[in-house]
């Protein structure tokens, strides 16, 4: 069955899904949607995803949207255990993943940061906005991780959904020059994850070179 990812190389949501597909060992074709040119709002893509957002994932004739919904679908199909363990374990994975995807990411989305800068007449820059909210968001995640016990990754010794979300967010933090000195556990987890092929192949810089 063919798998097509509608993707933008620098999108952190797409980055999540690329990691997830790599962890599943699933081959996929990429169709680039250039957000800088507004291709996400053109009619051909809106027929695929009416929200005009990336990623979208076509599996056969089925189109899935929203990165976490896609990851949970792959988990449900038993391609990879993104939500392992007990109901409580799965809830904890979701909590950390949601802290990134539903708290930090939407506020720091490029469209939001651009609007804030323009609406403030430049008094609030995109960089200062991103630094403010990424820093506080990752600080809260660092504190949460300090309460989970000793693990190689976020919540265990195998990467799962929280890890898939954390790495792209740290990539964004680095892009905006967010200082991560107060997040040593996050730094160590991401360092270990980035050694894994599934994560390194999905990294925007490596992925852009391949495509």
PAZAPA-4460 file (N, C-alpha, C; in steps of 0.05 Angstrom, whole numbers, plus 32768, in hexadecimal, padded with zeros to 4 digits):
% residues 211
    n_x    n_y    n_z   ca_x   ca_y   ca_z    c_x    c_y    c_z   seq   type   mol
   8011   7FE8   8000   8000   8000   8000   8012   8019   8000     1      X     A
   800C   802C   7FEE   801D   8043   7FEC   8017   8057   8003     2      X     A
   802C   8064   800C   802A   8078   8021   8037   8092   8017     3      X     A
   8028   80A8   8018   8031   80C1   800E   802F   80D6   8025     4      X     A
   8045   80E3   802B   8046   80F8   803F   8046   8113   8031     5      X     A
   8032   8123   8037   8032   813F   802D   8041   814F   8043     6      X     A
   8057   815B   803B   806C   8162   804F   8078   817D   8048     7      X     A
   8081   818B   805D   8093   81A1   8059   80AB   819B   806B     8      X     A
   80C3   819D   8060   80DB   8193   806D   80E0   819E   8089     9      X     A
   80D8   81B8   808D   80DF   81C5   80A6   80C8   81C4   80BA    10      X     A
   80B1   81BB   80B2   809A   81B9   80C5   809F   81A5   80DB    11      X     A
   809C   81AD   80F4   80A1   819B   810A   808C   8185   810B    12      X     A
   8073   818B   8102   805E   8176   8102   8065   8161   80ED    13      X     A
   806F   816A   80D6   8078   8156   80C2   8090   8146   80CC    14      X     A
   80A2   8154   80D9   80BA   8147   80E5   80B1   8130   80F7    15      X     A
   809C   8135   8108   8092   8120   8119   8089   8107   8109    16      X     A
   807A   810C   80F4   806F   80F6   80E4   8086   80E7   80D5    17      X     A
   809A   80F6   80CC   80B0   80E8   80BF   80BE   80D6   80D2    18      X     A
   80C3   80DF   80EB   80CF   80CE   80FF   80BE   80B5   8104    19      X     A
   80A4   80BA   8107   8091   80A4   810C   8092   808F   80F6    20      X     A
   8091   8098   80DD   8091   8085   80C7   80AC   8076   80C6    21      X     A
   80C1   8084   80CC   80DB   8076   80CD   80DC   8061   80E3    22      X     A
   80D2   8068   80FA   80D1   8054   8110   80C0   803C   8109    23      X     A
   80AB   8041   80F9   809A   802A   80F0   80A7   801A   80DA    24      X     A
   80BC   8024   80CE   80C9   8017   80B8   80B8   8018   809F    25      X     A
   80A8   802C   809C   8096   802F   8085   80A2   8041   806F    26      X     A
   80A4   8037   8057   80AD   8047   8041   8097   805A   8038    27      X     A
   809E   8073   8031   808A   8086   802A   8095   8099   8014    28      X     A
   8083   80A3   8004   8089   80B7   7FF0   8083   80D2   7FFC    29      X     A
   8093   80E6   7FF4   808E   8101   7FFE   8084   8113   7FE8    30      X     A
   8070   8123   7FEE   8067   8138   7FDC   806A   8152   7FEC    31      X     A
   807C   8163   7FE3   8082   817C   7FF2   806C   8190   7FEE    32      X     A
   8064   819C   8004   8051   81B3   8004   8060   81CB   8010    33      X     A
   8068   81DD   7FFE   8079   81F3   8007   8069   8208   8015    34      X     A
   806C   8209   802F   805D   821C   803F   8065   8239   803A    35      X     A
   807E   823D   8032   8087   8258   802D   807B   8264   8013    36      X     A
   8071   8253   8002   8063   825C   7FE9   8045   825A   7FEB    37      X     A
   803B   8252   8003   801E   8251   8007   8011   8239   7FF9    38      X     A
   8020   8225   7FF2   8014   820E   7FE4   7FFF   81FF   7FF4    39      X     A
   8001   8202   800F   7FEE   81F5   8020   7FD2   8200   801D    40      X     A
   7FCF   8218   8011   7FB5   8225   800E   7FAB   8223   7FF2    41      X     A
   7FB9   8216   7FE1   7FB1   8213   7FC5   7F9C   81FC   7FC3    42      X     A
   7F8A   81FE   7FB0   7F74   81EC   7FAE   7F7C   81CE   7FAD    43      X     A
   7F91   81C6   7F9D   7F97   81AA   7F9D   7F9D   819E   7FB8    44      X     A
   7FAC   81AE   7FC9   7FB2   81A4   7FE4   7F9A   81A6   7FF7    45      X     A
   7F8A   81BB   7FF4   7F72   81BD   8005   7F5F   81A6   8000    46      X     A
   7F5F   819B   7FE9   7F4E   8183   7FE4   7F58   816B   7FF3    47      X     A
   7F71   816B   7FFA   7F7D   8155   800A   7F79   815B   8028    48      X     A
   7F7E   8173   8030   7F7C   817B   804C   7F6F   8197   804D    49      X     A
   7F55   8198   8053   7F47   81B2   8054   7F52   81C6   8067    50      X     A
   7F61   81BD   807B   7F6D   81D0   808E   7F85   81DF   8082    51      X     A
   7F90   81D5   806C   7FA7   81E2   8061   7FBF   81E0   8073    52      X     A
   7FC2   81C9   8080   7FD8   81C4   8092   7FE8   81AC   8089    53      X     A
   8001   81AB   8090   8011   8193   808D   8018   8188   80A8    54      X     A
   801B   816E   80AA   801B   815A   8095   8000   814F   808F    55      X     A
   7FFE   8142   8078   7FE8   8130   8072   7FF5   8115   806A    56      X     A
   7FE9   80FF   8070   7FF4   80E5   8069   7FDF   80D5   805B    57      X     A
   7FE6   80CE   8042   7FD4   80BC   8033   7FDD   80A0   8035    58      X     A
   7FCD   808E   803F   7FD3   8072   8040   7FBE   8064   802E    59      X     A
   7FC7   805B   8017   7FB4   8051   8004   7FA1   8067   7FFB    60      X     A
   7F87   8063   8000   7F73   8078   7FF9   7F6B   8089   8011    61      X     A
   7F76   8083   8029   7F6F   8092   8041   7F82   80A8   8046    62      X     A
   7F78   80C0   804D   7F88   80D7   8054   7F85   80DD   8071    63      X     A
   7F9C   80DF   807F   7F9C   80E6   809B   7FA9   8101   809F    64      X     A
   7F9F   8110   80B2   7FAB   812A   80B8   7FB0   812C   80D6    65      X     A
   7FBF   8141   80DE   7FC7   8146   80FA   7FDC   8131   8103    66      X     A
   7FF3   813B   8109   800A   8129   810E   8005   8115   8124    67      X     A
   7FF9   811E   813B   7FF5   810B   8151   7FE0   80F6   814A    68      X     A
   7FCB   80FE   813B   7FB7   80EB   8133   7FC4   80D6   8120    69      X     A
   7FD6   80DF   810F   7FE4   80CD   80FD   7FF5   80B9   810D    70      X     A
   8003   80C3   8121   8015   80B2   8131   8004   809E   8141    71      X     A
   7FED   80A7   814C   7FDC   8094   815B   7FD0   807F   8148    72      X     A
   7FCB   8087   812F   7FC0   8073   811C   7FD5   805E   8116    73      X     A
   7FEE   8066   8113   8004   8053   810E   8007   8040   8126    74      X     A
   8004   804B   813E   8005   803B   8156   7FEE   8027   8156    75      X     A
   7FD6   8030   814F   7FBF   801E   8150   7FC1   8007   813C    76      X     A
   7FCF   800D   8125   7FD4   7FF8   8111   7FEB   7FE6   8119    77      X     A
   7FF7   7FEC   8130   800D   7FDB   813B   8026   7FDC   8129    78      X     A
   802A   7FF2   811C   8043   7FF5   810C   805A   7FFB   811F    79      X     A
   8054   8009   8136   8069   800F   814A   805A   8018   8163    80      X     A
   8065   8010   817B   8058   8017   8194   805E   8034   819D    81      X     A
   8051   8047   8191   8055   8063   8199   8048   8069   81B4    82      X     A
   8034   8059   81BB   8027   805C   81D5   8028   8041   81E4    83      X     A
   8040   803B   81EF   8044   8021   81FB   8039   8020   8218    84      X     A
   8036   8008   8222   8031   8004   823E   8014   8006   8246    85      X     A
   800F   800D   825F   7FF5   800E   826B   7FE6   8027   8262    86      X     A
   7FCD   8028   826A   7FBD   8040   8265   7FCA   8059   8270    87      X     A
   7FD5   8056   8289   7FE3   806D   8295   7FFC   8074   8286    88      X     A
   800B   8060   827D   8023   8065   826D   801B   8075   8253    89      X     A
   8006   806C   8246   7FFE   8079   822D   7FF5   8096   8233    90      X     A
   7FE7   809A   8249   7FDF   80B5   8250   7FF7   80C7   8255    91      X     A
   800C   80BD   8261   8024   80CD   8266   8032   80D3   824B    92      X     A
   8033   80C0   8239   803E   80C6   821E   802E   80DD   8211    93      X     A
   8014   80DA   8212   8003   80EF   8205   8008   810A   8212    94      X     A
   800A   810A   822C   800D   8124   823B   8026   8133   8231    95      X     A
   803C   8125   822F   8055   8132   8226   8053   813A   8209    96      X     A
   8048   8128   81F8   8045   812E   81DC   8032   8146   81D8    97      X     A
   801D   8147   81E7   800A   815D   81E4   8016   8177   81EE    98      X     A
   8027   8176   8203   8034   818E   820D   8044   819B   81F7    99      X     A
   8050   818C   81E5   805E   8197   81CF   804B   819F   81B9   100      X     A
   803A   818C   81B0   802A   8190   8197   8012   81A2   819B   101      X     A
   8008   81A4   81B4   7FF0   81B4   81B8   7FF5   81CD   81C9   102      X     A
   800C   81CF   81D5   8012   81E6   81E6   8028   81F7   81DA   103      X     A
   803F   81EC   81D5   8056   81FC   81CB   8053   8202   81AD   104      X     A
   804E   81ED   819D   804E   81EF   8180   803A   8203   8176   105      X     A
   8020   8202   817E   800D   8215   8172   8014   8233   8177   106      X     A
   801D   8238   818F   8024   8254   8196   803B   825E   8185   107      X     A
   804E   824C   8180   8067   8254   8172   8066   824E   8154   108      X     A
   804F   8246   814A   804D   8241   812E   8055   825A   811F   109      X     A
   8061   8257   8107   806B   826E   80F8   8055   8282   80F2   110      X     A
   803D   8279   80EB   8028   828B   80E5   8020   829C   80FD   111      X     A
   8020   8290   8115   801A   829E   812D   8030   82B3   8134   112      X     A
   8049   82AA   8132   805F   82BC   8139   8060   82D3   8125   113      X     A
   805A   82CE   810C   805A   82E3   80F8   8044   82F8   80FE   114      X     A
   802D   82EE   8105   8016   82FF   810B   801D   8311   8123   115      X     A
   8029   8305   8138   802F   8314   8150   8043   832A   814A   116      X     A
   8057   8324   813A   806B   8338   8133   805E   834F   8123   117      X     A
   804D   8348   8110   8041   835D   8100   802D   836D   8110   118      X     A
   801D   835F   8120   8008   836D   8130   8014   837F   8145   119      X     A
   802C   8378   814F   8039   8389   8163   804A   839F   8157   120      X     A
   804A   83A0   813D   805B   83B4   812F   8078   83AF   8133   121      X     A
   807F   8396   8137   809B   838F   813B   80A5   8391   8157   122      X     A
   8094   8399   8169   809C   839B   8185   80A1   837F   8192   123      X     A
   8093   836C   8188   8097   8350   818F   80A2   8342   8176   124      X     A
   80BA   8338   8177   80C5   832A   8160   80BD   830D   8160   125      X     A
   80BE   8301   8149   80B9   82E4   8147   80CC   82D4   8159   126      X     A
   80E6   82DD   8159   80FA   82CE   8169   80F3   82D1   8187   127      X     A
   80ED   82E9   8191   80E8   82EC   81AD   80CF   82DD   81B5   128      X     A
   80BB   82DD   81A4   80A2   82CE   81A9   80A8   82B0   81AC   129      X     A
   80B6   82A5   8198   80BC   8289   8199   80CD   8282   81B1   130      X     A
   80E1   8292   81B7   80F3   828D   81CD   80E3   828C   81E8   131      X     A
   80D1   829F   81EA   80C1   82A1   8203   80B1   8287   8208   132      X     A
   80A3   827E   81F3   8090   8268   81F8   809D   824C   81F5   133      X     A
   80B1   824A   81E4   80BF   8231   81E2   80CF   822C   81FC   134      X     A
   80DC   8241   8206   80EB   823E   821F   80DA   8236   8236   135      X     A
   80C3   8243   823A   80B2   823C   8251   80A5   8221   824D   136      X     A
   809E   821A   8234   8092   8200   822F   80A5   81E9   8233   137      X     A
   80BD   81EC   8229   80D1   81D7   822D   80DA   81D5   824B   138      X     A
   80DA   81EC   8258   80E0   81EC   8275   80CC   81DB   8284   139      X     A
   80B3   81DE   827D   809E   81CE   828B   80A1   81B0   8285   140      X     A
   80A9   81AA   826C   80AD   818E   8264   80C5   8183   8273   141      X     A
   80DA   8193   8275   80F2   818A   8284   80EA   8183   82A1   142      X     A
   80DA   8193   82AE   80D1   818D   82C9   80C1   8174   82CA   143      X     A
   80AF   8170   82B6   809F   8158   82B5   80B1   813F   82B2   144      X     A
   80C5   8141   82A1   80D7   812A   829D   80E7   8123   82B6   145      X     A
   80EC   8137   82C6   80FC   8133   82DF   80EC   8122   82F2   146      X     A
   80D2   811F   82EE   80C1   8110   8300   80B9   80F5   82F6   147      X     A
   80C5   80ED   82DF   80BC   80D4   82D3   80CF   80BC   82D8   148      X     A
   80E5   80C1   82E7   80F8   80AC   82EB   810D   80AC   82D6   149      X     A
   8121   809A   82D9   8138   8099   82C7   8131   8088   82AF   150      X     A
   8132   8094   8298   812E   8086   827F   8141   8090   826A   151      X     A
   8147   8080   8256   8158   8089   8240   814A   809F   8230   152      X     A
   8130   809B   822B   8121   80AF   821C   810C   80BC   822E   153      X     A
   80F7   80C8   8223   80E5   80D7   8234   80D8   80C6   824A   154      X     A
   80CD   80AF   8242   80BE   809F   8256   80C6   8081   8255   155      X     A
   80DB   807B   8248   80E4   805F   8247   80FE   805D   8238   156      X     A
   8105   8044   8233   811E   803E   8225   811B   8039   8208   157      X     A
   8103   803D   81FD   80FE   803C   81E1   80EF   8056   81D9   158      X     A
   80F5   8062   81C3   80E7   807B   81BB   80C9   8076   81B7   159      X     A
   80B9   8089   81BF   809C   8088   81BC   8092   80A3   81B4   160      X     A
   8077   80A7   81B7   806B   80BF   81AB   8076   80D9   81B7   161      X     A
   807C   80D9   81D1   8087   80F2   81DD   80A1   80F9   81D1   162      X     A
   80B2   80E5   81CB   80CC   80EA   81C0   80CA   80F4   81A3   163      X     A
   80B7   80E9   8194   80B2   80F1   8179   80AA   810F   8177   164      X     A
   809D   8119   818C   8095   8135   818D   80AC   8147   8198   165      X     A
   80BB   813D   81AA   80CF   814D   81B7   80E5   8155   81A5   166      X     A
   80EF   8143   8195   8107   8149   8184   8101   8160   8170   167      X     A
   80EB   8160   8161   80E5   8177   8150   80E2   8191   815F   168      X     A
   80D7   8190   8177   80D5   81A9   8186   80F0   81B4   818F   169      X     A
   8102   81A3   8196   811D   81AC   819C   812B   81B7   8183   170      X     A
   8126   81AB   816C   8130   81B6   8153   8126   81D3   8150   171      X     A
   810D   81D8   8155   8102   81F3   8153   810F   8205   8167   172      X     A
   8113   81FB   817F   8120   820B   8194   813C   8214   818B   173      X     A
   814A   8203   817F   8165   820A   8175   8163   821F   815F   174      X     A
   8150   821C   814D   814C   822F   8137   8148   824B   8142   175      X     A
   8139   824D   8159   8133   8267   8164   8147   826F   817A   176      X     A
   815D   8261   817C   8172   8267   818F   8168   8268   81AC   177      X     A
   8156   8255   81B2   814D   8251   81CE   8163   8244   81DE   178      X     A
   8169   824F   81F5   817E   8244   8206   8172   822C   8215   179      X     A
   817F   8215   8213   8175   81FD   821F   8186   81F3   8237   180      X     A
   8196   8205   8241   81A8   81FE   8257   8199   81F5   8270   181      X     A
   8180   81FE   8273   8170   81F7   828B   8160   81DD   8286   182      X     A
   8165   81D1   826F   8156   81B8   8268   816A   81A1   8262   183      X     A
   817A   819A   8276   818F   8185   8270   8183   816A   8269   184      X     A
   816D   8163   8275   8161   8149   826F   8157   8148   8253   185      X     A
   8149   815D   824B   8140   815E   822F   8158   815C   821C   186      X     A
   816D   816B   8222   8185   816A   8212   8190   814F   820F   187      X     A
   8192   8140   8225   819D   8125   8224   818B   8112   8215   188      X     A
   8171   8114   8219   815E   8102   820B   8160   8107   81ED   189      X     A
   8160   8120   81E5   8161   8127   81C8   817B   811E   81BC   190      X     A
   8191   8122   81CB   81AB   8119   81C1   81AA   80FB   81BA   191      X     A
   819E   80EB   81CC   819C   80CE   81C7   818A   80C7   81B0   192      X     A
   8173   80D5   81AF   8160   80D0   8199   816C   80D7   817E   193      X     A
   817B   80EC   817C   8185   80F5   8162   819B   80E2   8158   194      X     A
   81A4   80CF   8168   81B6   80BB   815F   81A8   80A5   8150   195      X     A
   818E   80A3   8153   817E   808D   8147   8179   8094   812A   196      X     A
   817B   8080   8118   8177   8085   80FB   815C   8091   80F5   197      X     A
   8147   8086   8102   812C   808F   80FD   8129   80AD   8102   198      X     A
   8138   80B7   8115   8137   80D4   811C   8149   80E4   810A   199      X     A
   8162   80DA   8106   8175   80E9   80F6   816C   80EC   80D9   200      X     A
   8160   80D7   80CE   8157   80D8   80B2   8140   80EC   80AF   201      X     A
   8131   80F0   80C4   811A   8102   80C2   8121   811F   80C8   202      X     A
   813A   8124   80D1   8142   813F   80D8   813F   8151   80BF   203      X     A
   8135   8169   80C2   8130   817A   80AB   8148   817E   8099   204      X     A
   8160   8182   80A4   8177   8186   8094   817E   816D   8084   205      X     A
   817E   8156   8090   8184   813D   8082   816E   8137   806E   206      X     A
   8155   813B   8076   813F   8134   8065   813E   8146   804C   207      X     A
   8144   815F   804F   8144   8171   8038   8159   8169   8024   208      X     A
   8170   8160   802D   8185   8158   801C   817D   813F   800C   209      X     A
   816E   812D   8019   8166   8114   800C   8150   8119   7FF7   210      X     A
   8140   812E   7FFB   8129   8133   7FEA   812C   814D   7FDA   211      X     A
***
